[in-house]
């Protein structure tokens, strides 16, 4: 191990004594696989073995007949200085001109000086100088300052100094890029100078290269500031205020939830540099863009970014956001990924700047309620909505065998639509229609079909008399002389008078009652109930010339939504569908208008008088 091999420590002496830390640590490099133990067991120094004017060191080890000679290299004492004047770029004062395009730029003076000396070294000492501007900026970032002549952020020169002579200096100008080319105006622009011995210089007569004194500081730096509109101390202290509002207070499970959030940002203090609005998105939301169609809102540059799994929208508020600035804007979002495990969705807003003091506004939290809500539309219709008696080619009979023999067919359609935004998981739909009046059929239920409904039960079976369905499944043909008038709703040939309403809450009415469960309905899905009735002709033919309204009532009640968050209101409602029974007037009941009768009598009397006159003339001639 290293303790057995040994090491040699070299401590430099000073006027005040020996340094506490070694300037060099020697580890024996023997050039063979076998490393002797206890390197440094014997040492001998203070002798110039090669004659270059510097003492050398001999080091031995235990059990070997060889020693290592460490030759002393020539020492060069060097120093450098770096200065800039003035130490601040003023973007408003552009006193320099770029070569080629004659653009005026803001610039300052940069100068550095070097000197070097040493014993037993050449008269000309080569020093390599490297200058870096804005060196703290990461690789690939925009360097804010450049050398005026080269337009580059770095400069490398090799300077040959006379050994022991006075220092040699160089002067140049550096300039500030246009403010539109960078954002950082607050942090200092660091200027670094690094110098080293010329690596291309030849070795001395003894084959050794000189080195700097171990205490030489071969790196120095200065910093320049960019002058801000912040007073004499060039320190801006902003006072940032932020207000946030939204176009809705709630978002709904199952919906896209289009959302617009408005913000108003103010700076009541000094300039805020690199001011940005940070909006932290909840996991349920997505960013859509900025509001563009509002004259009262600014169109600000905004970008969606991800920082350590945090999703952000960042908007530029100005660089600087000046004193007294007031900015208003709007951002569009959707909130489609809602979960019923949380009753709130929260957006966080904050203004941040790069100022050292009071750089941020207070964080504004905007919370939206997460709710479950479904809007339901329910309607029904009778097709046709009226039936005209008497029915053509219908003959009364006690035991009809087919639907056509029993009476005209009427179809009822009931439709329940979930307009959302939330889904429905459970509900009921009930239908009540007057089936019998005084134990006589009025509306005979032939069949029904459902869509989106389950577990339908009724108090009476469908088609209890097992009537045969019409081959064409169409209503029976009406009296040919009345069809035209019914289609056009011409009531001139219908018997007028009060209509008897038959509905389920009457004591002498026996109702058909159908109960169905409403299953799962997503947004825009619907449940449909179709019912086929026969208007029992034999019953109404016994009540000739009496009008009736057969009134069915359907009701729905949504009982459950598929969420842990319960809705404030469960949708429910009723709807009535009427089917009218009318009687057509018989042809014999249509009387002749009085004026036609009087005119016919007058014409008859005139013809009779004319005939008498003609006969009289004929008799006279004879």
PLY file of the C-alpha trace (Angstrom):
ply
format ascii 1.0
element vertex 622
property float x
property float y
property float z
element edge 621
property int vertex1
property int vertex2
end_header
0.00 0.00 0.00
0.98 3.68 -0.19
2.21 3.69 3.45
4.82 1.00 2.62
5.89 2.53 -0.69
6.47 5.96 0.79
6.12 9.57 -0.43
8.28 12.71 -0.32
6.71 16.04 0.63
8.34 19.33 -0.36
7.57 22.39 1.76
8.58 25.84 0.58
10.24 28.24 2.93
9.11 31.81 3.47
10.45 34.76 5.46
8.04 33.82 8.19
8.94 30.13 8.21
8.06 26.95 6.30
4.66 26.67 4.66
2.22 24.38 6.43
1.11 22.79 3.15
3.45 21.04 0.73
3.94 22.58 -2.69
4.74 19.17 -4.18
4.28 15.49 -3.31
6.68 13.02 -4.96
5.74 9.37 -5.47
8.48 7.16 -6.77
8.02 6.18 -10.42
10.59 3.44 -11.01
9.59 2.37 -14.45
9.31 -1.29 -13.46
6.58 -3.55 -12.15
8.44 -4.06 -8.89
7.95 -1.02 -6.66
10.47 -0.81 -3.79
9.30 -0.10 -0.27
9.91 2.99 1.78
10.51 5.45 -1.02
12.18 8.50 0.57
14.19 6.49 3.08
17.16 8.63 2.03
17.29 12.08 0.35
20.03 14.45 -0.70
19.51 17.97 -2.07
20.99 21.43 -2.37
23.26 20.47 -5.31
22.93 21.61 -8.92
23.65 18.36 -10.71
22.84 19.53 -14.27
24.27 23.05 -14.05
21.08 24.98 -14.89
21.33 27.15 -11.83
18.67 25.36 -9.79
19.26 22.72 -7.07
18.24 19.12 -7.72
16.98 16.37 -5.39
18.11 12.73 -5.04
15.71 10.23 -3.42
16.45 6.62 -2.49
14.39 3.67 -1.22
14.93 0.63 0.99
16.65 -2.42 -0.45
17.47 -1.09 -3.92
20.70 0.05 -5.49
19.08 2.83 -7.51
18.04 6.42 -6.79
15.72 8.89 -8.46
16.96 12.36 -9.45
14.43 15.19 -9.54
15.82 18.12 -11.55
14.93 21.67 -10.58
13.20 23.59 -13.41
13.71 27.32 -14.07
11.19 29.50 -12.23
9.40 32.48 -13.78
7.72 35.09 -11.62
4.77 36.65 -13.49
1.84 38.87 -12.68
-1.06 40.41 -14.57
-3.69 43.11 -14.11
-7.09 43.58 -15.79
-9.23 46.71 -15.83
-12.40 48.01 -17.51
-13.54 51.60 -17.84
-16.26 52.47 -17.18
-17.50 49.44 -15.33
-21.07 49.78 -16.64
-22.66 49.51 -20.07
-25.18 52.27 -20.75
-27.57 50.99 -23.47
-28.67 54.57 -24.15
-25.14 55.77 -24.96
-23.88 54.13 -28.16
-20.44 55.54 -28.76
-18.87 52.76 -30.83
-19.50 51.60 -34.39
-19.37 48.08 -35.71
-17.23 47.59 -38.76
-19.10 46.50 -41.85
-22.65 47.66 -41.03
-21.88 50.91 -39.21
-24.26 50.03 -36.37
-23.87 52.11 -33.22
-23.35 50.10 -30.04
-22.72 50.72 -26.37
-19.11 49.94 -25.46
-16.49 50.19 -22.71
-12.67 50.01 -22.59
-10.78 46.88 -21.54
-7.05 46.71 -20.85
-4.61 44.23 -19.31
-0.92 44.32 -18.40
1.72 41.58 -17.90
5.26 41.32 -16.60
7.60 38.37 -16.12
11.08 37.72 -14.79
13.27 34.79 -13.83
16.84 33.58 -13.30
18.56 31.43 -15.86
15.61 31.82 -18.32
15.59 33.27 -21.88
15.46 37.03 -22.37
12.15 36.69 -24.24
9.42 35.02 -22.25
6.30 33.93 -24.21
2.99 34.33 -22.36
-0.29 32.99 -23.78
-3.24 35.18 -22.77
-6.90 34.06 -23.00
-9.76 36.51 -22.44
-13.37 35.37 -21.99
-16.39 37.69 -21.94
-19.58 36.83 -20.02
-17.94 33.57 -19.11
-20.46 32.54 -16.47
-23.08 31.99 -19.14
-23.44 28.36 -20.00
-22.09 26.93 -23.20
-24.43 27.72 -26.06
-26.06 30.67 -24.26
-26.02 34.14 -25.79
-22.94 36.09 -24.68
-24.07 39.61 -23.92
-20.69 41.29 -24.56
-18.33 40.85 -27.52
-14.97 42.22 -28.63
-15.57 45.15 -30.94
-12.99 44.15 -33.52
-13.69 40.43 -33.82
-17.33 40.34 -32.64
-16.44 37.22 -30.65
-16.73 36.58 -26.88
-13.16 35.23 -26.57
-9.69 36.45 -27.52
-6.36 34.56 -27.45
-2.97 36.25 -27.83
0.66 35.28 -27.29
2.78 38.13 -25.91
6.57 38.03 -25.67
7.91 39.90 -22.65
11.50 40.94 -21.98
12.82 39.21 -18.91
12.72 41.62 -15.99
11.58 44.64 -18.00
8.58 46.81 -17.20
5.08 45.49 -17.75
3.54 45.39 -21.19
-0.13 46.35 -21.75
-2.83 45.88 -24.34
-6.07 47.91 -24.75
-9.26 47.18 -26.69
-13.00 47.80 -26.66
-15.86 45.48 -25.89
-19.50 46.20 -26.74
-22.96 45.24 -25.55
-25.30 43.37 -27.86
-28.68 44.87 -28.72
-31.15 44.42 -25.87
-33.47 42.45 -28.13
-30.79 39.73 -28.44
-30.75 38.74 -24.76
-32.94 38.82 -21.65
-30.57 38.92 -18.69
-29.92 42.57 -17.84
-29.39 42.14 -14.12
-26.52 39.74 -13.57
-22.94 41.04 -13.97
-20.97 40.39 -17.14
-17.84 38.61 -15.88
-14.61 39.15 -17.83
-11.90 36.59 -17.15
-8.19 36.64 -18.04
-6.09 33.48 -17.89
-2.38 33.42 -18.77
0.13 30.59 -19.12
3.59 30.01 -20.52
3.76 29.65 -24.26
3.52 25.86 -24.88
5.33 26.31 -28.21
8.41 27.91 -26.64
11.60 25.78 -26.96
13.22 24.09 -23.96
16.43 25.55 -22.46
19.90 24.20 -23.10
19.36 21.54 -20.43
16.12 20.29 -22.02
13.86 21.72 -19.34
10.78 23.95 -19.71
10.39 26.79 -17.18
7.38 26.95 -14.89
5.57 29.69 -13.00
6.28 30.22 -9.35
3.81 28.07 -7.44
2.20 31.17 -5.93
1.53 32.83 -9.26
-2.12 33.81 -9.74
-2.63 33.18 -13.42
-6.38 33.92 -13.44
-8.03 37.28 -12.72
-11.45 38.66 -13.51
-13.50 41.83 -13.53
-17.21 42.41 -13.89
-19.28 44.96 -15.77
-22.91 45.84 -15.13
-25.67 46.96 -17.46
-27.04 50.30 -16.41
-30.69 50.08 -15.42
-33.34 52.71 -14.90
-33.18 52.16 -11.15
-31.59 55.25 -9.67
-28.05 55.90 -8.55
-27.50 52.53 -6.90
-28.68 50.71 -10.05
-30.86 48.42 -7.90
-34.53 48.06 -8.85
-37.09 46.98 -6.27
-40.40 46.11 -7.97
-43.81 45.87 -6.31
-45.74 43.26 -8.27
-49.50 42.81 -7.92
-51.69 40.16 -9.54
-55.43 39.54 -9.83
-57.01 36.48 -11.45
-60.60 35.61 -12.41
-62.37 33.01 -14.53
-65.44 32.75 -16.73
-66.84 29.90 -14.64
-66.79 28.76 -11.04
-67.44 25.06 -11.55
-66.26 22.29 -13.83
-68.27 19.17 -14.49
-67.35 15.51 -14.55
-67.54 14.09 -18.06
-67.21 17.44 -19.84
-64.37 19.07 -21.78
-64.91 22.13 -19.53
-63.70 24.95 -21.77
-62.27 27.56 -19.43
-60.92 31.08 -19.83
-58.86 32.62 -17.02
-58.17 36.36 -17.00
-55.27 38.04 -15.21
-54.29 41.61 -14.44
-50.63 42.25 -13.61
-49.30 45.54 -12.18
-45.91 46.86 -11.13
-46.16 49.61 -8.55
-42.41 49.71 -7.81
-39.15 49.81 -9.76
-38.54 47.99 -13.02
-39.04 44.21 -12.92
-36.51 42.52 -15.18
-37.30 39.30 -17.03
-40.80 39.53 -15.55
-42.87 36.47 -16.32
-46.27 35.14 -15.34
-46.09 31.55 -14.10
-49.29 29.50 -14.22
-49.11 26.07 -12.59
-51.61 23.68 -14.18
-53.42 20.99 -12.21
-53.13 17.47 -13.66
-56.76 17.62 -14.80
-56.21 20.60 -17.14
-54.74 21.19 -20.58
-53.48 24.48 -22.03
-55.19 25.63 -25.24
-53.74 29.08 -25.95
-54.18 32.79 -25.32
-57.30 34.88 -25.85
-56.91 36.77 -29.13
-60.36 38.12 -29.99
-60.65 40.66 -27.20
-59.53 44.24 -27.80
-59.16 44.87 -24.06
-56.61 42.06 -23.61
-52.98 42.01 -24.68
-51.64 39.22 -26.86
-48.63 38.15 -24.81
-46.06 35.53 -25.82
-46.83 32.44 -23.74
-45.31 28.96 -23.81
-46.15 25.60 -22.27
-43.22 24.06 -20.36
-42.47 21.16 -18.04
-40.23 21.63 -15.00
-39.62 18.61 -12.74
-42.97 17.04 -13.62
-44.71 20.36 -13.00
-46.66 21.67 -15.98
-46.41 25.41 -16.46
-47.62 28.13 -18.78
-45.09 30.99 -18.79
-45.96 34.38 -20.28
-43.50 37.21 -20.90
-44.58 40.42 -19.14
-41.65 42.57 -20.28
-37.95 43.09 -19.78
-38.28 45.26 -17.89
-41.87 45.42 -16.76
-41.65 49.14 -16.19
-42.79 51.16 -13.22
-46.55 51.70 -13.35
-47.08 49.01 -16.00
-50.52 47.37 -16.03
-51.06 44.33 -18.26
-54.23 42.31 -18.79
-54.54 39.04 -20.68
-56.53 35.86 -20.98
-55.56 32.19 -21.18
-57.70 29.35 -22.51
-57.75 25.89 -20.96
-59.78 22.72 -20.98
-60.33 20.54 -17.92
-61.17 17.12 -19.42
-59.37 14.81 -16.98
-61.53 15.29 -13.91
-61.61 12.67 -11.21
-64.31 12.35 -8.59
-61.72 11.92 -5.84
-61.30 15.68 -5.45
-63.91 18.39 -5.03
-61.58 21.17 -6.24
-59.28 21.94 -9.17
-56.70 24.65 -8.51
-54.62 26.89 -10.78
-51.70 28.84 -9.24
-50.63 32.22 -10.67
-47.48 34.17 -9.78
-45.35 36.93 -11.31
-41.62 36.26 -11.07
-38.67 38.46 -12.00
-34.89 38.20 -11.72
-34.53 41.20 -9.43
-32.63 40.57 -6.21
-35.17 42.31 -3.97
-38.94 41.75 -3.86
-38.73 39.78 -7.09
-42.09 37.97 -6.93
-45.75 38.69 -6.43
-47.87 36.78 -3.98
-49.19 33.49 -5.37
-52.84 33.71 -6.38
-54.81 30.46 -6.10
-57.87 30.07 -8.30
-59.97 27.06 -7.31
-62.90 25.64 -9.28
-65.56 23.35 -7.84
-65.80 19.86 -9.31
-69.44 18.92 -9.74
-71.60 16.23 -11.30
-74.53 17.48 -13.34
-76.73 16.08 -16.08
-79.35 17.91 -18.09
-82.06 15.67 -19.48
-84.49 16.33 -22.32
-87.66 14.24 -22.36
-90.43 14.38 -24.95
-93.03 12.17 -26.59
-95.31 12.11 -29.59
-98.33 10.28 -30.96
-98.26 9.16 -34.59
-100.86 10.01 -35.74
-101.98 12.47 -33.11
-105.67 11.97 -33.97
-107.94 9.20 -35.21
-111.09 9.83 -37.30
-114.21 7.75 -36.96
-115.96 6.03 -38.62
-113.21 3.74 -39.92
-113.60 2.64 -43.54
-114.53 -0.98 -44.17
-114.78 -1.69 -40.49
-117.57 -3.93 -39.23
-118.39 -4.40 -35.59
-117.62 -7.76 -34.11
-117.37 -9.24 -30.66
-114.15 -11.20 -31.12
-111.68 -9.50 -33.49
-108.84 -11.74 -34.66
-106.45 -9.14 -36.09
-105.33 -5.70 -35.10
-106.96 -4.21 -38.17
-110.31 -5.68 -37.07
-109.90 -4.19 -33.59
-109.29 -0.61 -34.71
-106.78 1.90 -36.07
-103.18 1.72 -34.89
-101.39 4.54 -33.06
-97.70 4.63 -32.22
-96.28 6.51 -29.23
-92.58 7.37 -29.10
-90.91 8.60 -25.88
-87.31 9.75 -25.96
-85.01 10.65 -23.04
-81.75 12.37 -24.04
-78.80 13.00 -21.72
-77.35 16.35 -22.74
-74.71 15.96 -20.02
-72.18 17.00 -19.31
-72.01 14.16 -16.77
-73.03 10.56 -17.34
-76.10 8.80 -15.95
-75.88 5.37 -14.41
-79.39 4.65 -13.14
-82.95 5.94 -13.38
-86.54 4.95 -14.06
-89.08 5.68 -16.79
-92.78 4.99 -16.30
-95.70 5.17 -18.71
-99.41 5.24 -17.81
-102.11 5.10 -20.48
-105.93 4.67 -20.22
-106.43 1.06 -21.31
-110.10 0.46 -20.40
-113.04 2.73 -19.75
-115.88 1.11 -17.84
-114.24 -2.27 -18.52
-114.25 -1.65 -22.27
-110.96 -1.33 -24.17
-110.00 2.18 -25.20
-106.26 1.89 -25.93
-105.24 -1.71 -26.50
-101.49 -2.20 -26.07
-100.18 -4.36 -28.90
-96.41 -4.20 -28.33
-93.51 -2.07 -27.20
-89.76 -1.90 -27.86
-86.96 -0.18 -25.96
-83.49 1.22 -26.54
-81.28 2.11 -23.59
-83.90 0.78 -21.16
-83.81 -2.47 -19.19
-85.98 -4.64 -16.95
-89.31 -3.37 -18.25
-92.38 -4.68 -16.40
-96.08 -3.92 -16.83
-99.28 -4.52 -14.88
-100.94 -5.96 -18.00
-99.32 -8.13 -20.66
-98.84 -6.79 -24.14
-101.38 -8.02 -26.71
-103.35 -9.89 -24.08
-105.90 -11.11 -26.72
-103.15 -12.41 -29.03
-104.35 -10.40 -32.00
-102.52 -10.86 -35.25
-100.41 -7.93 -36.38
-101.21 -6.16 -39.61
-99.02 -7.48 -42.48
-97.81 -4.01 -43.37
-97.78 -2.78 -39.77
-99.65 0.31 -40.94
-102.79 1.95 -39.53
-106.06 0.78 -41.19
-107.26 2.77 -44.15
-109.67 5.50 -43.22
-112.80 6.50 -45.08
-111.59 7.65 -48.54
-113.83 10.67 -48.35
-112.23 11.85 -45.11
-108.54 11.14 -45.62
-107.80 14.35 -47.50
-109.35 16.51 -44.81
-107.56 14.74 -41.95
-104.16 15.13 -43.53
-104.66 18.85 -43.99
-106.16 19.28 -40.53
-109.32 20.60 -42.13
-111.80 20.56 -39.26
-114.70 21.71 -41.34
-115.90 18.14 -41.65
-115.30 17.19 -37.99
-118.05 17.34 -35.44
-117.30 20.16 -33.04
-118.05 20.04 -29.38
-116.39 19.34 -26.02
-113.84 16.48 -25.92
-113.96 13.90 -23.14
-110.52 13.45 -21.58
-109.63 9.90 -20.63
-106.70 9.73 -18.23
-105.42 7.53 -15.48
-106.59 9.44 -12.46
-110.26 8.90 -13.31
-112.08 6.32 -11.14
-113.71 4.46 -14.05
-110.47 4.20 -16.05
-108.23 1.14 -15.88
-104.66 2.00 -16.89
-101.81 0.22 -18.55
-98.69 0.84 -16.46
-95.17 0.21 -17.84
-92.06 0.54 -15.68
-88.51 0.49 -17.13
-85.04 1.07 -15.71
-82.84 3.66 -17.37
-79.36 2.22 -17.87
-76.01 3.91 -18.37
-76.22 6.97 -20.61
-73.17 8.93 -21.61
-73.42 12.50 -22.84
-75.63 12.75 -25.98
-76.85 9.19 -25.59
-80.57 8.51 -25.43
-83.15 6.01 -24.21
-86.19 5.39 -26.41
-89.53 3.71 -25.71
-91.83 2.85 -28.65
-95.37 1.66 -27.90
-97.97 0.42 -30.41
-101.63 0.91 -29.43
-104.92 0.03 -31.08
-107.79 2.50 -30.63
-110.56 0.04 -29.86
-113.15 0.88 -32.52
-116.07 -1.02 -31.01
-115.93 1.10 -27.85
-115.95 4.44 -29.64
-118.51 3.41 -32.27
-120.93 2.99 -29.40
-120.34 6.65 -28.51
-121.08 8.07 -31.92
-120.28 11.72 -32.51
-118.56 12.08 -29.13
-114.98 13.44 -29.12
-112.36 11.98 -26.83
-108.78 12.76 -25.83
-106.76 9.73 -24.76
-104.08 11.08 -22.45
-100.91 9.10 -21.64
-98.50 10.33 -18.98
-94.81 9.43 -18.93
-92.45 10.30 -16.12
-88.72 9.88 -15.58
-86.48 10.17 -12.55
-82.67 9.96 -12.68
-81.57 8.29 -9.47
-77.82 7.85 -9.73
-74.72 9.23 -11.46
-71.51 7.14 -11.60
-69.46 9.41 -9.33
-68.54 9.76 -5.69
-69.40 13.45 -5.99
-73.18 13.70 -5.79
-75.15 16.16 -7.93
-77.11 18.98 -6.33
-80.27 17.94 -8.20
-81.33 14.67 -9.80
-83.25 15.33 -13.04
-86.93 14.31 -13.11
-90.06 15.31 -14.96
-93.27 14.29 -16.73
-94.66 14.56 -20.22
-98.20 14.07 -21.54
-99.01 12.70 -24.98
-102.56 13.07 -26.28
-104.28 11.07 -28.99
-107.55 12.66 -30.13
-110.62 10.77 -31.34
-112.77 12.78 -33.80
-115.94 12.00 -35.76
-116.46 13.01 -39.36
-119.87 14.49 -40.32
-121.97 12.18 -42.56
-122.49 13.33 -46.11
-126.27 13.73 -45.56
-125.72 16.29 -42.87
-124.21 18.81 -45.19
-127.20 21.24 -45.96
-127.65 23.49 -49.03
-127.10 27.21 -48.31
-130.32 29.27 -48.13
-129.38 31.66 -50.91
-129.01 28.77 -53.32
-132.51 27.52 -52.41
-134.06 30.99 -52.92
-132.25 31.44 -56.20
-133.43 28.02 -57.42
-137.08 28.89 -56.52
-136.89 32.20 -58.39
-135.37 30.56 -61.44
-138.11 27.88 -61.34
-140.85 30.51 -61.12
-139.29 32.41 -64.00
-139.17 29.30 -66.17
-142.77 28.48 -65.24
-143.92 31.99 -66.19
-142.03 31.75 -69.47
-143.64 28.40 -70.25
-147.13 29.77 -69.52
-146.49 32.74 -71.79
-145.31 30.52 -74.64
-148.37 28.25 -74.32
-150.65 31.30 -74.30
-149.20 32.59 -77.53
-149.47 29.23 -79.18
-153.19 28.95 -78.22
-153.94 32.44 -79.57
-152.40 31.61 -82.95
-154.53 28.53 -83.22
0 1
1 2
2 3
3 4
4 5
5 6
6 7
7 8
8 9
9 10
10 11
11 12
12 13
13 14
14 15
15 16
16 17
17 18
18 19
19 20
20 21
21 22
22 23
23 24
24 25
25 26
26 27
27 28
28 29
29 30
30 31
31 32
32 33
33 34
34 35
35 36
36 37
37 38
38 39
39 40
40 41
41 42
42 43
43 44
44 45
45 46
46 47
47 48
48 49
49 50
50 51
51 52
52 53
53 54
54 55
55 56
56 57
57 58
58 59
59 60
60 61
61 62
62 63
63 64
64 65
65 66
66 67
67 68
68 69
69 70
70 71
71 72
72 73
73 74
74 75
75 76
76 77
77 78
78 79
79 80
80 81
81 82
82 83
83 84
84 85
85 86
86 87
87 88
88 89
89 90
90 91
91 92
92 93
93 94
94 95
95 96
96 97
97 98
98 99
99 100
100 101
101 102
102 103
103 104
104 105
105 106
106 107
107 108
108 109
109 110
110 111
111 112
112 113
113 114
114 115
115 116
116 117
117 118
118 119
119 120
120 121
121 122
122 123
123 124
124 125
125 126
126 127
127 128
128 129
129 130
130 131
131 132
132 133
133 134
134 135
135 136
136 137
137 138
138 139
139 140
140 141
141 142
142 143
143 144
144 145
145 146
146 147
147 148
148 149
149 150
150 151
151 152
152 153
153 154
154 155
155 156
156 157
157 158
158 159
159 160
160 161
161 162
162 163
163 164
164 165
165 166
166 167
167 168
168 169
169 170
170 171
171 172
172 173
173 174
174 175
175 176
176 177
177 178
178 179
179 180
180 181
181 182
182 183
183 184
184 185
185 186
186 187
187 188
188 189
189 190
190 191
191 192
192 193
193 194
194 195
195 196
196 197
197 198
198 199
199 200
200 201
201 202
202 203
203 204
204 205
205 206
206 207
207 208
208 209
209 210
210 211
211 212
212 213
213 214
214 215
215 216
216 217
217 218
218 219
219 220
220 221
221 222
222 223
223 224
224 225
225 226
226 227
227 228
228 229
229 230
230 231
231 232
232 233
233 234
234 235
235 236
236 237
237 238
238 239
239 240
240 241
241 242
242 243
243 244
244 245
245 246
246 247
247 248
248 249
249 250
250 251
251 252
252 253
253 254
254 255
255 256
256 257
257 258
258 259
259 260
260 261
261 262
262 263
263 264
264 265
265 266
266 267
267 268
268 269
269 270
270 271
271 272
272 273
273 274
274 275
275 276
276 277
277 278
278 279
279 280
280 281
281 282
282 283
283 284
284 285
285 286
286 287
287 288
288 289
289 290
290 291
291 292
292 293
293 294
294 295
295 296
296 297
297 298
298 299
299 300
300 301
301 302
302 303
303 304
304 305
305 306
306 307
307 308
308 309
309 310
310 311
311 312
312 313
313 314
314 315
315 316
316 317
317 318
318 319
319 320
320 321
321 322
322 323
323 324
324 325
325 326
326 327
327 328
328 329
329 330
330 331
331 332
332 333
333 334
334 335
335 336
336 337
337 338
338 339
339 340
340 341
341 342
342 343
343 344
344 345
345 346
346 347
347 348
348 349
349 350
350 351
351 352
352 353
353 354
354 355
355 356
356 357
357 358
358 359
359 360
360 361
361 362
362 363
363 364
364 365
365 366
366 367
367 368
368 369
369 370
370 371
371 372
372 373
373 374
374 375
375 376
376 377
377 378
378 379
379 380
380 381
381 382
382 383
383 384
384 385
385 386
386 387
387 388
388 389
389 390
390 391
391 392
392 393
393 394
394 395
395 396
396 397
397 398
398 399
399 400
400 401
401 402
402 403
403 404
404 405
405 406
406 407
407 408
408 409
409 410
410 411
411 412
412 413
413 414
414 415
415 416
416 417
417 418
418 419
419 420
420 421
421 422
422 423
423 424
424 425
425 426
426 427
427 428
428 429
429 430
430 431
431 432
432 433
433 434
434 435
435 436
436 437
437 438
438 439
439 440
440 441
441 442
442 443
443 444
444 445
445 446
446 447
447 448
448 449
449 450
450 451
451 452
452 453
453 454
454 455
455 456
456 457
457 458
458 459
459 460
460 461
461 462
462 463
463 464
464 465
465 466
466 467
467 468
468 469
469 470
470 471
471 472
472 473
473 474
474 475
475 476
476 477
477 478
478 479
479 480
480 481
481 482
482 483
483 484
484 485
485 486
486 487
487 488
488 489
489 490
490 491
491 492
492 493
493 494
494 495
495 496
496 497
497 498
498 499
499 500
500 501
501 502
502 503
503 504
504 505
505 506
506 507
507 508
508 509
509 510
510 511
511 512
512 513
513 514
514 515
515 516
516 517
517 518
518 519
519 520
520 521
521 522
522 523
523 524
524 525
525 526
526 527
527 528
528 529
529 530
530 531
531 532
532 533
533 534
534 535
535 536
536 537
537 538
538 539
539 540
540 541
541 542
542 543
543 544
544 545
545 546
546 547
547 548
548 549
549 550
550 551
551 552
552 553
553 554
554 555
555 556
556 557
557 558
558 559
559 560
560 561
561 562
562 563
563 564
564 565
565 566
566 567
567 568
568 569
569 570
570 571
571 572
572 573
573 574
574 575
575 576
576 577
577 578
578 579
579 580
580 581
581 582
582 583
583 584
584 585
585 586
586 587
587 588
588 589
589 590
590 591
591 592
592 593
593 594
594 595
595 596
596 597
597 598
598 599
599 600
600 601
601 602
602 603
603 604
604 605
605 606
606 607
607 608
608 609
609 610
610 611
611 612
612 613
613 614
614 615
615 616
616 617
617 618
618 619
619 620
620 621
